[in-house]
Amino acid sequence: IGGLIMWSLLGQTLGRQTVLGRHGIKAPTVAMATAYERILLAITSLVFAILGSVYILDRNVVSSFLSGWPFIDIVLIIVIAQSLYFIFGRTLFEKSMLDIIRIDRIFGFIVEVMGISIVAQLFMLAAISMAITMFASNINMIEAFCAAAIISFAASMPVSVNGWGVREATTVFVLNYFDVPTEQSLAIAVLIGVCSSVVILFMAPV
């Protein structure tokens, strides 16, 4: 529910802390779990989105777009900056989060959460694909699934409240490649957002 009423990442973190704090789970643990979950979700969503983009778009378009990104430089700068920060600038809060990490369990933990994230992502993509094919009969299921991967990745980015706005803009942009009218694209996006919100509101009290 927290993710429905405020910026998704902040809302989810505060909501988890509100619930889990009652069971004696400390804030650093909640923050660490949220960070892991969001990072792994972003990775799985990005992989699906890239595969969907390559299938839908011309491969030359994707290659030319990616070729302009200095990925090696970006990763190198991030690694160096984070290393310097954790050596010289980390706070007591961050030190307490690092104390939670157990190297002997972290690999199995990541594999488990990644597997759950992939399964959950596949269910979400299936739901979005069904919504697309309901309104746009000219799109087959594979194309709908690829389009859903791009839409889902954009909507999962923590830049809006429950993906609203980003989801609609991305849906219109992606389905434009299939000559789907803007009205139908917006209807698909709104249907996805409403169903997602209804499910959350229904499951929360349960």
N, C-alpha and C positions, 0 to 999 in steps of 0.2 A: 504494500500500500504506500510505503514511503516513496517508492519510485514513481508513483502515479501523481503525487501532489507537489513534488519539487524535482530539481535537477537529479537525474536518475542515480548517478554514482553517490552523491551526497545523501539522497533519500534512502537508498538501499543500505548504506553504511549505518546511518542513524537508526533505521528500522531494525537492522540486525542487532545493533548494540542495545536497543531498547528491550528486545525480546531475550537475547542471550545473556544480557547483563543480569537478568533476574535469576539465572541459573548459575551465577558465580563466574561466568566467563569474562575475563578482563578485556579491556579495550584494545590492547596490543594484539591479542589473539584474534579478535574480530577483524581488526584492520588487516592483519596478515592474511587471514582466510579470504577476506573480500578481495584483496590485491591479487592473490593467486587465482581466484575464481574468475575475476575480470580479465586478467592477462591470458589465461588459457581459453576463455571464451572468445577473446579478440583474435587469438591465433587460429582457432578452428573456424571462426566466421570468415577471417581473411582468406584462409586456404580455399574454402568453398566459394567465396566471392571471386577469387582469381580464376579458379577453374570455370566458373560460370561465365566470367567475362571473356575468357579465351574461346569458349564455345559459341557465345553469342556474337561477339565482335570479330572483326577481321583481325587475324593474328598479327598482321603488320601494324595495325593501329595500337594493339597492346604492346608490342615490342618497342615501337617508337615512343610510347608514353613512358614505359619503364626505363628505357635507355637514358632518359634525361634525369634520372634520379641517381645521385651519388651514394648508393646504398653502403658501400664499404666505408666511405668517409663518415657517413652518419653513424653507423654502428661503432666505428673506432672512436669518434668523439664522445658518444654516449658512454662507452665502456671506460674511457679515461676520466671523464667527468665524474661518473659514479664512483670510480675507485678512489679518486682524490677526495670526494665528499665523505665517503665512509671511513677514510683514513684520518681526515683532519676535521671534518665538520659535523659528524653525526651527533644527534642529541641523545639524552638518556632514554627518551621514548623509543627511538630507533634501536638503541642498544638492547632494550628489553625485548623488542620484536625479534632481533637476531638471536637472542637467547632461546627463543621458542623453537627455532629451526634445529632439527636433528637430521644430520646428513644421511644416516643409515636408513631413514624412513622417507626422505624427501622424494626419491625417485619413484618408489611405489605409489606414494601419494599423488604425484603429478600424473602418472599413468592412469590411476583410478579416476581422478577428477577429469582428465582429458577424455577418457572413455565415456563418462557420464555426459560431459559437455557435447560430445559428438552425437550421442543418441538423442539428447534433448534438441540439438540443432536440427537433426534430421526430421524430427516430429514438427518443429516449427516450419521448416521448409516445405514439408508436405501440406501443412495447413495453408501457407501462403500460395502454394501452387494450385490448390483447389480453388482458392478465391480468384486467382488469375484466370483459370480455365472456365469458371462460372461466367465471367463477364466478357472474356475474349476467347471465343471458340476457335479462332484461327491459330491459336498457339497450342502446340502439342505439349504433352506432359514434361518431356525432357527440357524443352525450351522454357517452360514455366518454372521448372525446378531451378534452372540456371539463373533466370531472372529473380527468383525468390532468394537465391543465395546473395545476390548483390544488394537487394532491398533489405534483407535481414542484417547484413553486415553494417550498412549505413544506419539503420535504425538502432543497432546495438551500441553505437558510439555514444559515450556519455557527454553529449553536447546539448541535449534537450530533455524535456520531461516525457519519459516513456516513449521516446522516438517521434513524438508528434512534430510535424513540420519537415523534419529530415526524411521521414518515411514517405510522405506525400511527394516531395520534390524528387526523390530518387525513383519512386514508382513511375512518375510521369516521364522522367528522363529515360529509364530503361525500356519501358513498354513503347516508347516512341519508335524504337527500332523495329517493332512489329506492327507499326501503323495503328496502334490502339489510340482512339480519341482521348483527349485530356480528361473529359468528363468520366469516362469509364475507368481510367487510371486512378483518378481521385476517389472514385467509388470503391475501387479495390483497396486502396490504401486506408480509407476510413473504415471499411469493413474489418480489415486486419487489426487496426488499432482498437476499435470498439470491442471486438471479440477478445483480444488480449486483455483489455481492461476488465471486461465482464468476468473472465476466468479468474483473474487475480482477486477481484472483489468477492467472487463466490467461494474460492478456496481459502481465503484468509480466515473467516470464522470457523470453517471446518477444521 
